[in-house]
Amino acid sequence: MKILATFKVISLLVFFLSLIACTPTQRPLKNGQGYVVVPAGENHYRIEYYLKHAKLAETYWNTTAGHLCPGGFQVLYNKKQVLNFDMYVPIAGNNVNIGRQEFIQYGEVACDGEPSNAIVLTESKWREFNAETKSIKPVSDRWLTETLQLYVSHLADLPKANSVAALTKIWGKPRQQSGQNNELLSVWVKGGDSWFPNQIGLLEQDQQLKLIIVLPGVSGYLAGLIEKSSLQGKNLESLITTGILPAYFYRP
């Protein structure tokens, strides 16, 4: 009986220790969980918090904002993005799909005073037209990887000259190329899903890279709009930078 009681105590201790070990804490992004803070203007910051627990992601997002802005802050917007993953596990000789979810709590804050240096900041080359603030705002490389289901950070390192040739070595020939007036748009289809794949475009002028465009899993209508706009590079650029065509972009 004494041995059994001791075994139960040890088992409970191991159980509670495992719970503590599995409980995430507020921290910079590590092993897929934690925060990313990107400067978005003077005392303005985009905060993204990645976590497998929806409620904790929201809590830690606010905690991060508080640590970043010790004098107080204004929330400009605050939203949650749900990431769904298919995970197949062999059970009784069959591969069973056990879906799992992860969460991104994201938004932007304006500090009332000077920001604290206790929070790690991350610079990003990528931008988007943000509907909430109606202005051009940065997004992190991590955000692109998670939401596009495609690693695209290396695109920002393409050479300004012969960029299409450099990307062709990695992804093969572009799916389509079109343009006029010394402008050329080359488009690849990568990542996303079978219904709404991403479209990645390199817009060149006089054989010099002008704009890198990533359109996340868009509908057939938007895909058609891209094709029509690709005949006039300036029109395409305007559609993206004014938010008419939802996209991420980078100017080298």
TORFI-282535 format. One record per residue (C-alpha): residue number from 1; x negated, y, z. Coordinates in steps of 0.1 Angstrom, whole numbers. Each point is the difference from the previous one (the first is absolute). Layout:
<nodes>
+------+-------+-------+-------+
! resi !    px !    py !    pz !
+------+-------+-------+-------+
!  NUM !     X !     Y !     Z !
...
+------+-------+-------+-------+
</nodes>
This chain:
<nodes>
+------+-------+-------+-------+
! resi !    px !    py !    pz !
+------+-------+-------+-------+
!    1 !     0 !     0 !     0 !
!    2 !   -29 !    23 !     9 !
!    3 !   -17 !    -6 !   -33 !
!    4 !    33 !     6 !   -19 !
!    5 !     6 !    33 !    18 !
!    6 !   -36 !    11 !    -7 !
!    7 !     5 !    -9 !   -37 !
!    8 !    32 !    21 !    -1 !
!    9 !   -18 !    30 !    15 !
!   10 !   -28 !    -3 !   -25 !
!   11 !    25 !    -4 !   -29 !
!   12 !    19 !    31 !    11 !
!   13 !   -33 !    19 !     3 !
!   14 !   -11 !   -10 !   -35 !
!   15 !    35 !    10 !   -13 !
!   16 !    -2 !    35 !    15 !
!   17 !   -36 !     5 !   -11 !
!   18 !    11 !   -10 !   -36 !
!   19 !    28 !    26 !     1 !
!   20 !   -24 !    27 !    12 !
!   21 !   -25 !   -10 !   -28 !
!   22 !    28 !     2 !   -26 !
!   23 !    14 !    33 !    11 !
!   24 !   -14 !    28 !   -22 !
!   25 !   -13 !    33 !    13 !
!   26 !    -1 !    35 !   -14 !
!   27 !   -33 !     1 !   -20 !
!   28 !   -15 !     9 !   -34 !
!   29 !     7 !   -25 !   -28 !
!   30 !   -17 !   -33 !     6 !
!   31 !     8 !   -35 !   -13 !
!   32 !    31 !    14 !   -17 !
!   33 !    15 !    17 !    30 !
!   34 !    -4 !    35 !    14 !
!   35 !     1 !    37 !   -11 !
!   36 !   -13 !    19 !   -30 !
!   37 !     0 !    38 !     3 !
!   38 !    -5 !    20 !   -32 !
!   39 !    -5 !    38 !     0 !
!   40 !    28 !    16 !   -20 !
!   41 !    -6 !    37 !     5 !
!   42 !   -10 !    24 !    28 !
!   43 !     9 !   -18 !    32 !
!   44 !    24 !   -22 !   -21 !
!   45 !    -6 !   -37 !     0 !
!   46 !    16 !   -31 !   -16 !
!   47 !     1 !   -29 !    25 !
!   48 !     5 !   -36 !   -10 !
!   49 !     3 !   -27 !    26 !
!   50 !    -2 !   -37 !   -11 !
!   51 !    14 !   -26 !    23 !
!   52 !    20 !   -33 !     0 !
!   53 !    24 !    14 !    26 !
!   54 !    25 !    25 !   -13 !
!   55 !     8 !    18 !    33 !
!   56 !   -36 !     1 !    12 !
!   57 !   -11 !    14 !   -34 !
!   58 !    23 !    30 !     7 !
!   59 !   -12 !     3 !    36 !
!   60 !   -36 !    -1 !   -10 !
!   61 !     6 !    25 !   -28 !
!   62 !    12 !    25 !    25 !
!   63 !   -28 !    -9 !    24 !
!   64 !   -25 !     7 !   -27 !
!   65 !    16 !    33 !    -8 !
!   66 !    -2 !     9 !    37 !
!   67 !   -36 !    -8 !     2 !
!   68 !    -8 !    18 !   -33 !
!   69 !    19 !    32 !    12 !
!   70 !    -5 !     3 !    37 !
!   71 !    17 !    35 !    -1 !
!   72 !    31 !   -14 !   -15 !
!   73 !    12 !    -6 !   -36 !
!   74 !    29 !     3 !   -24 !
!   75 !    11 !   -30 !   -19 !
!   76 !     5 !    10 !   -37 !
!   77 !    13 !   -35 !    -9 !
!   78 !    -2 !   -35 !    15 !
!   79 !    10 !   -32 !   -18 !
!   80 !    -5 !   -38 !     0 !
!   81 !   -11 !   -21 !   -29 !
!   82 !     8 !   -38 !     2 !
!   83 !   -25 !   -24 !   -17 !
!   84 !    14 !   -34 !    -8 !
!   85 !   -23 !   -29 !    -6 !
!   86 !     6 !   -36 !   -11 !
!   87 !   -20 !   -26 !    19 !
!   88 !     2 !   -37 !    -8 !
!   89 !    -6 !   -25 !    27 !
!   90 !    -2 !   -38 !    -5 !
!   91 !    28 !   -16 !    21 !
!   92 !     8 !   -37 !    -3 !
!   93 !   -18 !    -2 !   -33 !
!   94 !    18 !    30 !   -15 !
!   95 !   -11 !    36 !    -4 !
!   96 !    25 !    21 !    20 !
!   97 !     2 !    37 !    -6 !
!   98 !    -3 !    18 !    33 !
!   99 !     5 !    37 !    -8 !
!  100 !   -18 !    25 !    22 !
!  101 !     2 !    38 !     4 !
!  102 !   -24 !    27 !     8 !
!  103 !     8 !    37 !     6 !
!  104 !   -15 !    33 !    -8 !
!  105 !    12 !    30 !    20 !
!  106 !   -11 !    31 !   -19 !
!  107 !     6 !    37 !    -1 !
!  108 !   -16 !    34 !     5 !
!  109 !    -5 !    22 !    29 !
!  110 !   -12 !    36 !     6 !
!  111 !   -20 !     6 !    31 !
!  112 !    10 !    30 !    21 !
!  113 !   -36 !     5 !    10 !
!  114 !   -34 !   -13 !    -9 !
!  115 !    -1 !   -38 !    -7 !
!  116 !   -20 !   -23 !    22 !
!  117 !   -31 !   -17 !   -12 !
!  118 !    11 !   -32 !    19 !
!  119 !    19 !   -12 !   -31 !
!  120 !   -20 !   -13 !   -29 !
!  121 !     8 !    18 !   -33 !
!  122 !    -2 !   -15 !   -35 !
!  123 !    -4 !    19 !   -32 !
!  124 !    18 !   -12 !   -31 !
!  125 !    -4 !     8 !   -37 !
!  126 !    36 !   -10 !    -9 !
!  127 !    30 !    23 !    -1 !
!  128 !    38 !    -2 !    -5 !
!  129 !    28 !    25 !    -3 !
!  130 !    17 !    -3 !    34 !
!  131 !    38 !     3 !    -2 !
!  132 !     3 !     9 !    37 !
!  133 !   -24 !    30 !    -1 !
!  134 !     5 !     7 !   -37 !
!  135 !   -37 !     3 !    -5 !
!  136 !   -31 !   -20 !   -10 !
!  137 !   -12 !   -21 !    29 !
!  138 !   -28 !   -26 !     5 !
!  139 !     6 !   -37 !     6 !
!  140 !   -25 !   -25 !    14 !
!  141 !   -18 !   -27 !   -20 !
!  142 !    16 !   -25 !    24 !
!  143 !    35 !    13 !    -8 !
!  144 !    -7 !    -6 !   -37 !
!  145 !   -13 !   -35 !     6 !
!  146 !    30 !   -10 !    21 !
!  147 !    29 !    16 !   -19 !
!  148 !   -14 !    -8 !   -35 !
!  149 !   -12 !   -35 !     9 !
!  150 !   -31 !     9 !   -19 !
!  151 !   -35 !    13 !     9 !
!  152 !    -5 !    32 !   -19 !
!  153 !   -25 !    19 !    21 !
!  154 !   -28 !    -7 !   -25 !
!  155 !    19 !    19 !   -27 !
!  156 !   -10 !    33 !    17 !
!  157 !   -37 !   -10 !    -7 !
!  158 !     4 !    -5 !   -37 !
!  159 !   -24 !    21 !   -21 !
!  160 !    14 !    31 !   -15 !
!  161 !   -14 !    -9 !   -35 !
!  162 !     9 !   -34 !   -15 !
!  163 !    24 !    -8 !    29 !
!  164 !    23 !   -22 !   -22 !
!  165 !   -30 !   -21 !   -10 !
!  166 !   -10 !    -4 !    37 !
!  167 !    35 !   -10 !    10 !
!  168 !     3 !   -24 !   -30 !
!  169 !   -29 !   -20 !    14 !
!  170 !    19 !    -5 !    32 !
!  171 !    36 !    -4 !   -12 !
!  172 !    -3 !    -7 !   -37 !
!  173 !    14 !    21 !   -28 !
!  174 !    28 !    25 !     8 !
!  175 !    36 !   -11 !    -8 !
!  176 !     6 !    31 !   -20 !
!  177 !   -18 !    32 !   -11 !
!  178 !    16 !    31 !   -15 !
!  179 !    -5 !    38 !    -1 !
!  180 !    -6 !    30 !   -22 !
!  181 !   -20 !    33 !     0 !
!  182 !   -32 !   -17 !    13 !
!  183 !    19 !   -15 !    29 !
!  184 !     2 !   -38 !     5 !
!  185 !    20 !   -20 !    26 !
!  186 !   -10 !   -36 !     6 !
!  187 !    23 !   -21 !    21 !
!  188 !    -5 !   -33 !    19 !
!  189 !    26 !   -20 !    18 !
!  190 !   -12 !   -14 !    33 !
!  191 !    13 !   -10 !    34 !
!  192 !    36 !     6 !    13 !
!  193 !    23 !   -29 !    -7 !
!  194 !    14 !   -18 !   -30 !
!  195 !    30 !    24 !    -2 !
!  196 !   -17 !    33 !     6 !
!  197 !   -37 !    -2 !    -8 !
!  198 !   -22 !    31 !     6 !
!  199 !   -13 !    20 !   -29 !
!  200 !   -34 !    15 !     2 !
!  201 !   -10 !    27 !   -25 !
!  202 !   -32 !    18 !    -9 !
!  203 !     7 !    34 !   -16 !
!  204 !   -30 !    12 !   -20 !
!  205 !    -7 !    33 !   -18 !
!  206 !   -28 !     2 !   -25 !
!  207 !   -12 !   -35 !    13 !
!  208 !    -3 !    14 !    35 !
!  209 !    21 !   -14 !    29 !
!  210 !    26 !    26 !     9 !
!  211 !    25 !   -19 !    23 !
!  212 !     4 !   -35 !    15 !
!  213 !    37 !    -9 !     4 !
!  214 !    16 !   -29 !    19 !
!  215 !    37 !    -5 !    -3 !
!  216 !    13 !   -25 !    26 !
!  217 !    24 !   -27 !   -11 !
!  218 !    23 !    23 !   -20 !
!  219 !    33 !    -8 !   -18 !
!  220 !     3 !    -5 !   -38 !
!  221 !    13 !    35 !    -3 !
!  222 !   -31 !    16 !    15 !
!  223 !   -22 !   -24 !   -20 !
!  224 !    18 !    13 !   -31 !
!  225 !    -6 !    36 !    12 !
!  226 !   -37 !    -7 !     3 !
!  227 !    -2 !   -13 !   -35 !
!  228 !    18 !    31 !   -14 !
!  229 !   -21 !    23 !    21 !
!  230 !   -33 !   -17 !   -10 !
!  231 !     2 !    18 !   -33 !
!  232 !    -5 !    32 !    18 !
!  233 !   -25 !    -3 !    28 !
!  234 !     7 !    35 !    14 !
!  235 !    37 !   -10 !     3 !
!  236 !    -9 !   -31 !    19 !
!  237 !   -23 !    18 !    24 !
!  238 !    28 !    26 !     7 !
!  239 !    26 !   -27 !     6 !
!  240 !   -23 !   -16 !    26 !
!  241 !   -13 !    31 !    18 !
!  242 !    36 !    14 !     3 !
!  243 !    14 !   -32 !    14 !
!  244 !    24 !    -8 !   -28 !
!  245 !   -19 !   -32 !    -7 !
!  246 !   -10 !   -17 !    34 !
!  247 !   -37 !    -8 !    -2 !
!  248 !   -33 !     1 !    17 !
!  249 !   -28 !    18 !   -18 !
!  250 !   -36 !    11 !     3 !
!  251 !   -19 !    27 !   -18 !
!  252 !   -37 !    -8 !    -4 !
+------+-------+-------+-------+
</nodes>
